[in-house]
Amino acid sequence: MKAKILGLLAVGLLAGPGTSNAMTWYVQGTFNDGGTVTGSFSLPDNSCASPNIFSVSGNIQTSPVGNFPGLTYVTATNISCSNLGLSQLNFGYSEGIFGVGPNISNTLSIMFPSIPTDSPGVYGIGGSEVRSLFEGLNEVANFSRAFSGQVSSSPFNSVPEPSTLVLLVLGLAGLGVSRRRKAN
């Protein structure tokens, strides 16, 4: 009986919490200055039906090159859609208080070929990172770099986590023990 419960528990854990109403997209690209952009972001299904930047979560890293320090973007600042689907997603990162002393504004823009937000696949993307330096309200410097790459609905080079494999083995072992006891 214990083995059956163990087997069912392992199979239940492998099945996961059920279906999600958000799709995670994985980004991979190269800037024209040799830097890289990698990471992921999640969009709720049908994001373009009622665009809401607060429903977008991200974790996108850029590598440091020249005037760009390398940042992690997590806050979406704009989502744009066409009649075909998602067309642009902007992430922002700020340092300092705008209008007070020195401050920095960074924007990462990802341009899509108007993909449906709930349609899995791999798509080519382009975009840019802009870094603006301000003294008070006056912009004193502006740097930009462009990138091209891909966005995918599954991780690039995905490998199963060891914990998933352990749960699978435990579930199968539990089912095997259960059958052996039933036979005796």
Secondary structure, DSSP 8 states (H G I E B T S, - for coil): -HHHHHHHHHHHHHH-S---SEEEEEEEEEETTS-EEEEEEEEETTTTTS--GGG-EEEEEE--BTTB---EEEEEEEEEE-SSSEEEEEEEEEEEETTEEEEEEEEEEEEEEEE-TT--SEEEEEEEEEEEEEETTEEEEEEEEEEEEEEESS-TT----HHHHHHHHHHHHHHHHHHHHHH-
